[in-house]
Amino acid sequence: MKRKIKLGVFGFGCVGQGLYSVLHQTKGINAEIKKICIKHPDKARPIDASFFTTSRDEILNDPEIDVVVELIDEVDAAFEIVSSALRKRKAVVSANKKMIAENFPALLKLQQEFQTPFLYEASCCASIPVIRNLEEYYDNDLLTSVEGILNGSTNYILTHIFENNKAFDEALKDAQRLGYAESDPSLDVRALDPKYKLLIILVHAFGIILNPGDIFNYGIQNLKDADIRYAREKNARIKLIARCCKNGNKVYAYCMPRFVPVSDTLNKVTYEYNGLLLEGAFAEHQFFMGKGAGGNATGSAVLSDISALTYDYRYEYKKLNQNLNHTYTREIELEVYVSYNGAIQPAAADFESISVRHESPGFNYLVGRISLLKLMKAKWMDDPSVNLVLTENNI
């Protein structure tokens, strides 16, 4: 039965303000914000000062507050807040993908020990309800892969590069100005953000819990004009893709750029939008698209979790409880494009085979097949003059 809940919110940045906005525009959500904890009390804010406090205990120790909403940036502080709330048997909603990915075993244990729900739909794809779908619709062992564009910031940058011929730095500044990218964009452009999201998706898709260091991530930080020209020559765009896939009882995962043919479904996903392709044995392919960045989009996902809590909803972690015995592997072979300037060259011995090698003044590249394990260990990957893109020839 639907019940009324009172919220204690930590953080009032882009997402916090988005939550406040969508909550007060949505009818039928039986919830209200009682208090918001902030760091800087003198900062001008668009709502009445009576909502705010700088004391976390004012929220955590208030018996009237049923649900704690955690929307801050600091990972350690966020984990402490969420842990304390669960121990006090307050339900929690969070959008902090890094905090969840780095502390998932501890957070799962707290949920089980204190029998308290912890929801985090907004941590993965903002407006796309991927976790709820994996929990409720794909609650069987027939899912085979989840892949897509999980980072709205890099997708915004890449769209401007390919559609509007903007330079990388100019597109990045636009993304920062609009709030789609942080002042320090490394989490986005180095593919750390989509990796954290993929770690969470893996739990609900295949029942596998990993550490961030287990998954290979490579971003768009070394993208060169020559790589963009190469993509255009191949009638493709470059998209930053996160993927997890099951082959038998083995599961692999990675985050890296990929050449995506212009006709491909994922090229419909532009600017700050996210897009996901799910494949199952019987349902085959399903495609989800929605805004992946911005305060209102993420705030709406937070609000959806709050609404679910009014009906006492919680994750059942069905894939974890099915004892599927899936194992994680890096022993898969990928076809990659590697460009380099000649000062440092990819080690040919790392590749199973090399089908193309091009050398010209200022622009060298090769196309070859390499195992994911060797790619993770390759020293030449650390050089900023090297860039890596998956070809479209990967299953």
QUIHU-V199519 format. One line per field, one symbol per residue. ss: DSSP state (@ for helix, = for strand, . for the rest). phi: phi as a letter, one per 20 degrees, with the letter a starting at -180 (. if undefined). psi: psi as a letter, one per 40 degrees, with the letter a starting at -180 (. if undefined). Layout:
ss->???
phi->???
psi->???
//
This chain:
ss->....======...@@@@@@@@@@.......=======...........@@@==...@@@@......====....@@@@@@@@@@@@@...====..@@@@@@.@@@@@@@@@@@...==..@@@@....@@@@@@@......=======..@@@@@@@@@@@@@...@@@@@@@@@@........@@@@..@@@@@@@@@@@@@@@.....@@@.==.......@@@@@@@@@..============..============...@@@@....========...========...@@@@@@@@@@@@@@@........@@@@.....==....========.......@@@==========..=========@@@@@@.@@@@....====.....
phi->.fcecdddddocegfffffgfffeddeneebbeebcecedfeffcecffffdbddfffefdeffeecdddcdeffffffffffffffemefcccdeffffffcggffffffffdlcfcdbgffdclfeeffffffdeeecedfdbcbredcffffffffffeeclefgfffffffffenecffdefgefemfgfffffgffgfeecmddcegffdfcbddfdfdgffffgfffelcddceddbcbdcmddccbacafbfdggffgfffecleedbcddccfdflecccbafdboffffffffffffffffdmfbfelfffeelflfdecdecdcecdcdbeofcdgfgffefaceccccbgnbcbccbdbfgffffeffffeffeeccbfffece
psi->ihihihihhhhfaddddddddddeehiehgiihdihhidgdehhieihdediiehdddddehedhdhhhhfidhdddddddddddddefhiihiegdddddefddddddddddefhihifdeecfbehgddddddddffafehdihiahehddddddddddddefiiddddddddddeediidheddddefddddddddddddddefhhiidedhhhhaedehidddddddddefiihihhhhhihhbeihiiihiiihhideideeehibeiihhhhhiddebhihhiiheiidddddddddddddddeefiihefdddeefefiihiegihihihhiieddhiihdeeidihdhhhhihehiiihihiidddddehdeeeheehihhiiefh.
//
